[in-house]
């Protein structure tokens, strides 16, 4: 496919933009949102995982693949400030998949679902020619005024991230080179969605825009910029990381949260998040006027040509 992934998604959004939304919010956030009464909303998201694109069967236990399948979806729900309540799961399995693999996958999906209190309420199974394909629909619930969107960033906001960035991307590289036992490889295989953190941040009015970091901040911050019609300035020296900067900026599948916070409330938001979840919040930049993404290093402008992960 010649078009970039996000250009293609933009085309889809425009194509369907004129159709009735029937109470659902249009394409543009981690989840769509629909009213469900009593000042509450449901949020819904879906992700598709394909063998040799999102995971390697030869380098992953089925329980790890199941865990990842659920986490990538719960991360979207968390990014909206919502509490995950249910999923639907569809599997396409080739004849080369043994019954034991499928059994272990479902046991892993059960354990991950149990940990987060999420029900499995439906789905589908079918055959495929040679690759495994996994699709999950995640459903979350939240108070209407707790939902966070990419379009809510304001000029002057601090740009913040939870945790550390780039470890999962480094882990994927380790796995590709056969180093399955490294710390980064283990974190990549069993990454955790920031569900509790999303709920805590969703309840704070000082948090404006929010999304999860699935493609690297070099890509993901642009979604907030485009939806909020603002620019951004990021200081690479402030980015929390354990590995090379490029993993942190353009590597995918961190599933940390990227958010903008009212400048004068950052300390209070950070303190509450750390106290309730144990997860640190780090300021890495600020929202500015215009539509430009500026990179700094310890306050000095630098040139970086980074786009983040793309599936196409």
Secondary structure per residue as TSV (DSSP state, phi and psi in degrees):
chain	resnum	aa	ss	phi	psi
A	1	X	-	360.0	129.7
A	2	X	-	-79.8	-37.2
A	3	X	S	-69.1	148.8
A	4	X	-	-69.0	159.2
A	5	X	H	-57.0	-46.8
A	6	X	H	-77.9	-27.1
A	7	X	H	-66.1	-40.9
A	8	X	H	-62.7	-43.8
A	9	X	H	-62.8	-38.7
A	10	X	H	-61.8	-40.3
A	11	X	H	-61.9	-41.3
A	12	X	H	-63.7	-44.7
A	13	X	H	-60.2	-40.8
A	14	X	H	-69.1	-40.1
A	15	X	H	-59.9	-41.7
A	16	X	H	-96.2	0.3
A	17	X	T	-62.0	-27.9
A	18	X	T	-85.5	-8.7
A	19	X	S	-80.6	152.7
A	20	X	-	-59.2	138.8
A	21	X	-	-90.9	-9.6
A	22	X	T	53.1	38.6
A	23	X	T	92.1	-9.6
A	24	X	B	-92.7	144.5
A	25	X	-	-72.1	147.6
A	26	X	-	-71.6	172.6
A	27	X	S	-58.4	139.9
A	28	X	S	155.7	-19.5
A	29	X	S	-117.9	179.8
A	30	X	S	-62.4	-31.8
A	31	X	S	-136.8	157.6
A	32	X	E	-86.4	158.4
A	33	X	E	-126.7	139.7
A	34	X	E	-141.9	138.0
A	35	X	E	-64.1	142.0
A	36	X	E	-131.9	17.2
A	37	X	E	89.3	163.6
A	38	X	T	54.6	38.8
A	39	X	T	63.3	23.4
A	40	X	E	-119.1	158.1
A	41	X	E	-130.8	156.6
A	42	X	E	-102.2	142.6
A	43	X	E	-117.5	140.4
A	44	X	E	-134.1	137.6
A	45	X	E	-145.4	160.1
A	46	X	E	-143.3	145.8
A	47	X	E	-138.3	144.7
A	48	X	E	-114.6	128.7
A	49	X	E	-114.6	132.0
A	50	X	E	-124.0	134.7
A	51	X	B	-55.7	139.5
A	52	X	T	73.1	-3.1
A	53	X	T	-109.7	-48.3
A	54	X	T	-107.3	-16.8
A	55	X	B	-158.9	156.4
A	56	X	-	-109.3	119.2
A	57	X	G	-60.4	-37.2
A	58	X	G	-70.7	-19.6
A	59	X	G	-114.7	8.4
A	60	X	S	-133.8	134.8
A	61	X	-	-71.7	147.0
A	62	X	H	-56.8	-33.6
A	63	X	H	-63.8	-35.3
A	64	X	H	-68.8	-40.3
A	65	X	H	-63.5	-41.2
A	66	X	H	-63.5	-45.1
A	67	X	H	-58.2	-47.6
A	68	X	H	-62.9	-41.0
A	69	X	H	-57.1	-40.5
A	70	X	H	-76.3	-43.1
A	71	X	H	-62.4	-39.6
A	72	X	H	-63.5	-27.9
A	73	X	H	-85.4	-42.5
A	74	X	H	-63.5	-29.4
A	75	X	H	-62.9	-38.7
A	76	X	H	-63.9	-41.5
A	77	X	H	-64.2	-43.9
A	78	X	H	-60.1	-37.9
A	79	X	H	-65.0	-19.3
A	80	X	T	-92.2	-0.2
A	81	X	T	78.5	21.0
A	82	X	-	-107.8	163.3
A	83	X	E	-99.5	121.2
A	84	X	E	-69.8	137.8
A	85	X	E	-124.2	-26.2
A	86	X	E	-161.0	160.5
A	87	X	E	-139.0	159.5
A	88	X	E	-118.2	140.2
A	89	X	E	-127.2	127.8
A	90	X	E	-122.9	136.7
A	91	X	E	-126.3	133.3
A	92	X	E	-114.4	115.7
A	93	X	E	-120.4	129.2
A	94	X	-	-78.0	167.5
A	95	X	T	-63.4	-22.6
A	96	X	T	-72.9	-12.3
A	97	X	S	-80.4	122.1
A	98	X	-	-76.6	155.3
A	99	X	H	-57.2	-36.1
A	100	X	H	-65.0	-35.5
A	101	X	H	-62.8	-46.9
A	102	X	H	-63.6	-39.7
A	103	X	H	-64.0	-45.5
A	104	X	H	-65.7	-37.0
A	105	X	H	-59.2	-48.6
A	106	X	H	-66.8	-33.9
A	107	X	H	-66.0	-39.6
A	108	X	H	-66.5	-38.2
A	109	X	H	-66.5	-38.1
A	110	X	H	-63.5	-47.5
A	111	X	H	-62.1	-42.4
A	112	X	H	-66.4	-40.1
A	113	X	H	-65.2	-41.3
A	114	X	H	-61.8	-41.1
A	115	X	H	-59.7	-37.6
A	116	X	H	-101.1	5.4
A	117	X	T	65.1	38.4
A	118	X	-	-109.4	129.0
A	119	X	E	-84.2	146.0
A	120	X	E	-96.8	117.4
A	121	X	E	-117.5	8.0
A	122	X	E	161.4	-175.6
A	123	X	E	152.9	-154.2
A	124	X	E	-159.8	156.5
A	125	X	E	-133.1	146.5
A	126	X	E	-156.2	173.1
A	127	X	E	-92.7	155.7
A	128	X	-	-130.9	169.2
A	129	X	S	-74.4	-49.6
A	130	X	S	-150.2	-9.7
A	131	X	S	-120.7	150.0
A	132	X	-	-80.5	136.2
A	133	X	E	-129.5	135.8
A	134	X	E	-130.3	125.7
A	135	X	E	-123.1	131.0
A	136	X	E	-123.6	135.8
A	137	X	E	-107.6	123.9
A	138	X	E	-107.3	140.3
A	139	X	E	-123.7	130.5
A	140	X	E	-127.8	169.2
A	141	X	E	-135.3	142.8
A	142	X	E	-157.2	158.7
A	143	X	E	-66.2	143.7
A	144	X	G	-54.3	-43.1
A	145	X	G	-83.0	2.4
A	146	X	G	-96.9	-10.5
A	147	X	-	-70.9	130.7
A	148	X	-	-107.2	138.0
A	149	X	-	-125.0	158.9
A	150	X	G	-67.8	-19.7
A	151	X	G	-89.1	7.0
A	152	X	G	-103.2	6.3
A	153	X	-	-66.8	145.1
A	154	X	-	-124.6	145.4
A	155	X	T	-57.1	131.6
A	156	X	T	100.3	-17.5
A	157	X	-	-60.1	146.4
A	158	X	E	-79.5	139.7
A	159	X	E	-94.1	125.2
A	160	X	E	-129.5	158.4
A	161	X	E	-136.0	150.5
A	162	X	E	-87.7	153.5
A	163	X	S	60.6	-148.7
A	164	X	-	-120.0	151.9
A	165	X	B	-110.9	149.7
A	166	X	S	95.2	-11.9
A	167	X	H	-65.0	-43.1
A	168	X	H	-63.9	-41.7
A	169	X	H	-63.5	-42.4
A	170	X	H	-62.9	-38.7
A	171	X	H	-63.2	-37.7
A	172	X	H	-63.3	-41.8
A	173	X	H	-61.8	-43.2
A	174	X	H	-58.3	-45.3
A	175	X	H	-62.6	-41.7
A	176	X	H	-61.0	-29.4
A	177	X	T	-95.6	10.4
A	178	X	T	84.8	6.4
A	179	X	-	-91.8	80.3
A	180	X	T	-82.7	-12.4
A	181	X	T	-99.8	0.8
A	182	X	S	-69.6	158.6
A	183	X	H	-58.8	-43.4
A	184	X	H	-65.5	-39.2
A	185	X	H	-63.8	-40.3
A	186	X	H	-66.6	-39.4
A	187	X	H	-66.9	-40.9
A	188	X	H	-59.9	-42.4
A	189	X	H	-72.1	-26.1
A	190	X	T	-131.7	41.8
A	191	X	-	-60.1	146.3
A	192	X	-	-108.7	135.6
A	193	X	-	-73.4	145.8
A	194	X	-	-86.7	61.4
A	195	X	H	-66.7	-53.1
A	196	X	H	-61.1	-41.3
A	197	X	H	-62.7	-40.6
A	198	X	H	-62.1	-40.3
A	199	X	H	-66.0	-44.0
A	200	X	H	-63.2	-45.8
A	201	X	H	-69.5	-34.1
A	202	X	H	-62.0	-29.5
A	203	X	T	-81.6	-3.2
A	204	X	-	-105.8	119.5
A	205	X	T	-63.4	-26.6
A	206	X	T	-70.8	-16.7
A	207	X	E	-83.9	121.5
A	208	X	E	-98.5	-81.8
A	209	X	E	-94.2	149.9
A	210	X	E	-155.4	147.0
A	211	X	E	-157.6	167.9
A	212	X	E	-92.9	158.3
A	213	X	E	-97.8	95.9
A	214	X	S	-110.2	-20.3
A	215	X	S	-121.9	7.7
A	216	X	-	95.8	143.5
A	217	X	H	-66.2	-24.2
A	218	X	H	-61.2	-29.4
A	219	X	H	-93.7	-46.4
A	220	X	H	-68.5	-35.4
A	221	X	H	-62.5	-27.5
A	222	X	H	-67.1	-29.0
A	223	X	H	-66.0	-42.2
A	224	X	H	-65.4	-42.1
A	225	X	H	-60.3	-47.4
A	226	X	H	-66.6	-44.1
A	227	X	H	-70.7	-33.2
A	228	X	H	-94.1	-9.0
A	229	X	T	58.6	52.5
A	230	X	-	-137.1	172.4
A	231	X	E	-105.6	176.1
A	232	X	E	-146.6	150.6
A	233	X	E	-130.0	122.5
A	234	X	E	-123.9	129.9
A	235	X	E	-97.6	112.4
A	236	X	G	-62.7	-25.6
A	237	X	G	-69.3	-18.1
A	238	X	G	-94.0	-10.7
A	239	X	-	-68.9	120.3
A	240	X	-	-72.9	126.7
A	241	X	B	-162.1	161.0
A	242	X	S	-114.4	-10.1
A	243	X	S	-129.5	-171.9
A	244	X	-	-53.5	144.0
A	245	X	H	-56.8	-36.0
A	246	X	H	-65.2	-33.1
A	247	X	H	-61.1	-41.6
A	248	X	H	-71.2	-32.6
A	249	X	H	-90.5	-36.6
A	250	X	H	-124.7	2.6
A	251	X	-	-82.1	150.1
A	252	X	-	-97.8	173.1
A	253	X	-	65.7	35.3
A	254	X	-	-75.1	-39.5
A	255	X	-	58.0	26.5
A	256	X	E	-81.5	174.6
A	257	X	E	-106.5	136.5
A	258	X	E	-111.4	123.8
A	259	X	E	-146.0	160.0
A	260	X	E	-114.6	138.6
A	261	X	E	-130.7	139.0
A	262	X	-	-52.4	127.3
A	263	X	G	-53.6	-45.1
A	264	X	G	-74.2	-6.0
A	265	X	G	-111.2	6.1
A	266	X	H	-61.1	-45.0
A	267	X	H	-61.2	-43.0
A	268	X	H	-66.9	-42.2
A	269	X	H	-63.9	-45.0
A	270	X	H	-62.7	-43.9
A	271	X	H	-63.5	-42.1
A	272	X	H	-67.1	-40.9
A	273	X	H	-63.1	-44.5
A	274	X	H	-65.5	-40.3
A	275	X	H	-67.5	-38.4
A	276	X	H	-90.1	-26.9
A	277	X	H	-123.3	-17.5
A	278	X	-	80.7	4.7
A	279	X	-	-98.2	128.3
A	280	X	-	-78.1	153.1
A	281	X	E	-118.4	130.4
A	282	X	E	-121.7	131.1
A	283	X	E	-79.9	125.3
A	284	X	E	-119.6	-3.0
A	285	X	E	175.8	-160.0
A	286	X	E	-150.4	157.0
A	287	X	E	-85.8	133.6
A	288	X	E	-126.1	168.8
A	289	X	S	-71.3	158.9
A	290	X	S	96.0	-156.6
A	291	X	S	-136.6	17.5
A	292	X	-	-95.2	143.5
A	293	X	E	-100.0	114.6
A	294	X	E	-106.3	135.9
A	295	X	E	-106.4	136.7
A	296	X	E	-124.5	160.0
A	297	X	E	-133.6	108.8
A	298	X	T	53.5	40.4
A	299	X	T	91.8	-11.1
A	300	X	E	-101.1	135.4
A	301	X	E	-61.4	139.8
A	302	X	E	-135.7	162.1
A	303	X	-	-100.7	123.9
A	304	X	-	-134.4	134.2
A	305	X	-	-113.9	81.0
A	306	X	-	-122.9	137.5
A	307	X	-	-117.4	-14.4
A	308	X	-	83.3	174.5
A	309	X	-	-72.2	141.8
A	310	X	-	-136.8	145.5
A	311	X	-	-80.6	-16.3
A	312	X	-	-105.8	360.0
